[in-house]
Amino acid sequence: MKRRRMAAGLAALALSTGLIAAGCGSDSDSGSDTNGGSAGGDVGELKVGVLVPLTGDLSPFGGPNAKAAQLGADTVNQAAKDAGVDLTMALTTEDSKTDPQGAQEAATKLVESDGVNVIAGPMASSETIPVAENVSVDAGVPLISPSATSPEITGLDDNGLVFRTPPSDALQGKILASVLGEAIGADATVNTGGRNDAYGTALVEEFTKAWEAGGGKVGLNVPYNPDANSLDSEAGQLAGGSPGAWVVIDFPDSWQKMGPALLRTGKWQPAKTWTADGLRSPDLPKKAGVKVTEGMQGTVPTSKDAPAGQAFDDLWKAEIKTDRQTYDAQMFDAVVLYALAAVRTGSTDGATIAGKLAEVSGAPGTKYTFEQLGDALKAVKNGEDIDYEGASGPIDLDANGDPASASYGKWVYQGGKLVDSDEVFPVTGD
C-alpha cells in the first residue's frame, strides 16, 4: 500500500497503530489532554542511527552532518533535562560510503546489531531509496533524510516510514530554471549533464521540464557514470554546440574528475555553468581547483528567511567552530523532530514515532523553534499541538513525508571562495 498516494485513509491508520504501539512500548502511561486527544509521555533512551557518507563522493558533507546530528541530540538532551522530560537521545554513526550497497549494509548494522529506533539519513537519494526499500521499511524503522531530494522518494511504497527535511527537486528544478532564465534569457539554449543516478538524472529532468515550459531549449543532454575511469568522452560531448550556458549536476568528489575533463575541451567555461546543492561545498575550489570552479553558480535550499536560521548559525559557530556545510540544519532538524514525535507518543517504537512526525512539524499548534525546545517538549508531553519551526525552515511535512514549501537561495564561487547570495526564492509544491 502506498501511504504517499493514500494519505487520508492511512493517516487514521497511523494514528490507531500509534496508539496501540504506544500502549505496548511506552515508558509511561498515556493520558488525555484537555482537548480530548492523547497526551504524550516520558521516553527514556531513544536510539538514533546516523547514516552519513564519511567516504565517497559526498564525503565533504558527511562529517559536518554527523556533527549536526550530535549537536541536535545535545540540544535535545539539555532541553529535556531542563524541562523535566525523561528523554535521552543516544547516537550511533555509520558510514554510508556514498554507495547504495554500502548504505544498505550500514543500515542493516544499525537496525539489527545496534537496535536503533530511528535513522537520521542517508544523504544521497541513490542511498536513501534502496535503504528504505530493502532495510528500514521492512524493519519498521523510520528514516528522515537531510538531503535526499529525488522526486522518486515521494512515491516510495514506504508504509509511512520515509521522510525528508529538504524539499523535493521537483521544486529545485523550477527555481534553477527561473534564475537561469533571468540570467541568460528564458529562450536560450543550454546543454545539460549530470551523474547518472537518482539525484543527477531526476534533477536534470525536472530542470528540463521547467526550462522548456518557459520557452528554453536543451541542445545536448549528457548523463555520465561518475565512477568511470575517464570522463573525457562525455566532457567532449557536453562542451559541444556553443550553448548559452551549461547545467551540470554532480557531487564534489566526482567533480574533481569531470571539471578538469571539461576544461581540457577548451570549449567549456565554469562561469557559464549552473548547478545545484550537490556542488555547493566551501572546500571545492581548493580540492578541485579554481580553474574548474570560478564563476560557477547554483541554487540550494536556504534557511536565510527561517525564524531560527540565524540562531542556528550562531549555535554552530559557538559549538562546532568550523565552517557550516550544506544540509547541516536539515540534519539538526531531523534529530529534533524525532525527539518531539517520541515525546508526543511517549514511546520508542519507530512506527509510532513516524505517525506523529507530520503532526509536530506543522499546523495547527503553537510555533516553537529549537530555542524554545524545552517548552515544546513539555507541550507535546501534555498532549498540546505544536508546530516546530526548524533551523532549516518551516518544514511542515505533508502527507508524502516532504516539506510542503521551501525557500531557495543562490550561491557562486568567487575569488576561490563560496559566496552565498542574500536573495531568497520561496516556492511551494502547488
N, C-alpha and C positions, 0 to 999 in steps of 0.2 A: 504493500500500500504506500502511495506517495503522499506523505504528510504535506509536502510542499505544494501539492496540487489540490488538496482537500482540507484546507486549513480549518474551516469552521467546525466540521464534524470531529476532527481529530483534536481540536482544542479542548472539547469536552472530554474526549477520551483521555488526553494527557492529564486533565485535572483529576478525573476519577482515579486514574492509575497512580497519580502522585499522592493522593490521599491514602490509597492502600499501601503504597511503599512507605509513606511516612509513618504509618501505623506499625510497620514491621521493622523499619530501620532507623527510626528517630532515636535520638539520645534523650528526648524529653517528650512528655505528652503534649499533644496539640489541643489548644482550647479554641474558643471562638472570640472574634473581635466584636466590637460594638456594632459593626455593620453586617453581622451575620456571616462573615467569611471565616476562613480557617486561619487561626493565629499560627505564628512560627514557633521557633524554639531553639534551644541550645544545640550545638552540633558536635562539639568535641574536635577531634582531629580530622581535617579534610585533606586527603592525599591528592596532590595535583601533579600530574605528569607534564613536564615542559619538554616539548619536542621541537627542537630548533636545529638549523643547519650550521653546525660548528665547523664543518668542512664542506667542500664542493663549491659550486658556482655561486651560491648565496651565502657563503661563509662570512662576508663582511657584515651581514645583517644578524647572524646567529648569536654571536657573543653579546652585542648590545640588547638583543631581545631577551636573552637569558637573564641579563641584569634587570631589564624592565619587569620581567615576571617576578624576580626576587624582590624588587622594590615594591611591587604590588602586594606581595604576600607580607612583607614587613609592615607596610602601611595598614593592611587589614588587621594584622595581629595586634598592632599597637592600638588601633581604634577599637577593636573588640575588647581588649583589656580595659581600656579607659571607660567603655560603655557597660562593662559588667556582663558581656555576652560570652558564653563558652564556645569559642571558635579559635582553632589554631590551624593555619594553613602550612602544610609540610610539602616542600617541593622536591621532586626527583627529576633531574635533567638528563635527556638522552640526545645524541647527535643523529639527526635525520639524514645527514650527508648530502643534502640536495639531490636525493636519489629515491625514486619510488620504492625500490626493493629495500634499500637501507632504512627508509622511513617506516615501512611495514614491520621490519624486524625490530626496530627500536620501539615502535608502538606495542608490539606483542610483548616485549620485555616489560614495558611499563604496566601493561594490563595484567599479564599472567604472573610475573615474578615480583613486581613491586606493588601490585594491588592498588593502583591509583583509582580514585573515584571519578576523576575528570581529567581531560587533557587540554592544555593550552598549546596550540599548534596543530599541525605543522605550518610552515610558512608558504612553501610553494604550492600552487594549485596541483601540479603533477605529483606531489606527495600527498596532499590532502585527500584527493579523490580515492586513490587506492587504499589509503589507511582507513577511510570511512567504510568503503565497500568490503574490505577484506579483514578488518580487525575490530575497529571500535564499535560499529553499529551492532554486529553480532554479539559483542560482549556487553552491550547496554551501557557503554561509556560515552558520554557526550564529548565533543571536541569543539573548541572555538578557535578558529584560525585568525591570527592577527594580520594576515597579509595575502591569503589565497583569494584572488579576485576573479577567477574564471567564471563566466556566466553559467558554465556547465554545473557548478556546485549548487546553484539554485534548484535544479530539478532532480537532485540525487534522491534515490529511494532510501531514506535515512532514518525512518521511524522517529522523526522529530529530534534527532541527536546531533545534527551538524549545524553549526552557527559560524558567523564571522563578524568581526568588528569593523573591517573596512568595507566599502561599497563594492558592488559587482562592476566589472569592467564594461558592462553594458552602459554604465554611466560614464566611465572614464573615456570610452571611445567617442562619445558625444562631445565631451569637453575638449578632448585633444583635437577633434575636427574643427570645433568652433574657434579655438585660439589660433590654430594654424591658418584657418581661413582669414582671420583678421590680419595675420602677419604677411601672407603672400597672395591673398585673393582667393575667394571661395571657389573660383572656376579653374584654378591652376591644376597642373598635372604633377603628381608625386609618384615616387617609387616606394614601395613598402617591402619590408622584410622582417624576419624575426625567427627566434628559436622555434623549432618545430615541436612544441609541447603544448600542454593545456593552457598555459599562460600566453605564450607568444602568438600561437595560432588564433586563439579567441580574441585577443585584443586587436590584432591586425584586422580580423573580420569585423569587429564592432566599429573600429575606426573607419573602415572602408564603407560600411553601410551608411554611416553618418556623413562621410565625405562626399560620396556620390549623391546622396539625397540632397545635399546642399549645392550641387552643381559641379563638384570637382571630379577629376578623373585620376585613375590609377594606371600609370604606364606599365610598370612591371611589379610583380609580387614574387619575392624570392624567399621561401622558407628554408631554413638550414638546420643541420644537425650540429649543435654546439660542441658535441664530443668528437667530431671528425678531426682527423689529424691535420687537415688543411682546409681552410675556407676560401682559398684563393679563387676557385672557380665561381662559387656563389657570390663572392665580393665583386668579381668582374661583371657578373650579370646585374647585380643590384646597382652598380655605379653607372650603368649604361643609360643612354636615352636622353641625357640632358634635362632631367626633371627640375621643376621649380623648388623641390625640397625632397628630402628623404624622411620616411618614418620607419624607424628600426626599433624593435622590441627585444631586449636582451637582459642578461644579468651581468654583474660586474666582472666575475672571473672569466666568462666566455667572451666578454667584450675585449679582453686583452689579446684575444686571437682574431676576432672579427674586425676590430678597429684598425689594427695595422694592415690587415689584408685589404680593407677598403682604401687605406691611404696609399698603398702600393699601386693601385689602379691609376693614380694621377688624375682621376676624374671626380672623386668624391670630396666633399667639404664638410667637416664637422659642424661648422657654423650654419649650414643649411640642413642640419639633421635634427629631427624632433623625435622624442621618445617619451617614456613614461616613468612610473615609480621604480621599476626594476633596475634602472641605471642611475638612480639618484643615490649617490654614496659619497660622503665627504673625502674619502681617500682614493677615489677612482682616478683623478688626474695624476696622482703620484704613482699609482700602480700600473695604469695603462699607458700613461704618458700624456702630456699636454697637447701634443700634436693630434691625438685622436679623440680629444675631449673638448678642446677650447671652442666655446661658442655653442656647443650642443645644448639643447634645452628641452624641457618636457613638462609634464603635468604630474601631480601627486595629490592624494588626499591630504588635506591640511586641517590643523586644529587652531589656526590663527583666529578664527571667529568663535571658538568654543569658549564657554564661560570659564572653564578650568584650564584652558590652554596655557596661559602664561604661568599659572600656579604650578602646573606640571613641569614646565621648563625650568622654573626656579627650583623645584624639588630635585629634578635631575642634576642640575648643576651643583646643588648642595650635597647630595648624597652619592652620586655616581662619579662626578668630577671628570667626565670625559665628554667628547662630542656626542651629541644625540645622533641617532640613526633613524632611517625611515621605518615607520611602523612600531617604534618603541611605545608610544602612547596607546596604540591599539592592543599591544600585548598586556600592558598595565591594566587596561580596561577589562580584558578578558578575565584576568585573575580576580579583579574586584567584582565583576558580575557573578562569578561562581560563588563568591562569599555571600553576596546579598541573596542569591537564589537559595543557597543552602540554609541560611538562617530563616528565610521565608518559609521553608518546608520543615525546618528542624530535623534535617536528615542528611546522611552522607550518601544516600543512594543516587547514582548518577542519573538514571532516567527521571527520578522525581525532581532532581535539581533542574534538569533540562526543561521540564514542564513549566518552570517558573522564570526562566531567563528572560523571555519576552516581557513578562509582567513587570519585572523590576527595572527593565531598561527603558520603559516609555510610559506615556499617559494611559490612564489617569493616575494622578498621585502627586504628592509633594516632591518638588525637584530638590535633589541633593547632588553635590559634587563630592570628590574624594576629600575635600577639605572639611566636609560635614559627615564623614563616613561613620563616625561613632553614633551620631543621631540617626543616620539611615539604618544602621544595624539594629538599633533599639526599635525603630519604627517597624521594620519588617518582622522582627520578633513578636511585636504586639499585633501583627496582622494588618498593619496600615498600608495603604497603597503608596508606593514611591515611584519616582521617575529619575533614575540615575543619569545625570548629565556627565558624560565621560570626559576624560582628559583629551580624547581624540575627537570629541564632538557629541551630538545628542544621542547617537546610536539608534534608539527606538526600533528594536528588532521587529521585523514584520513576520507574517505567517510563514515566510520562506526561510527564516533564520538570517535574513540580510538586513542591514541598516536601511531604513525607509528613505533616508535622504543623506546627503553628504555635501561637503564643500571641498573644492579642489583649488590648488594654487599652482603657480608656475615657478620653475627654477631654471638656472643656467650655470654652466661652468665658465667662469670669467676670471682671467688672471691666474689660472691654475687652481681656482677655489670654487666651491659650491656656493652659489648665491641664490637665496630664496626671494621671490617677488612678494610684495605686500598685497598684491591683488588676490581676491578671493572670489571663487565662482561657485555659488550654491547650485545644486542640481537635485532633482527628485527622480524617482523611477516612473513617474506618470508619463 
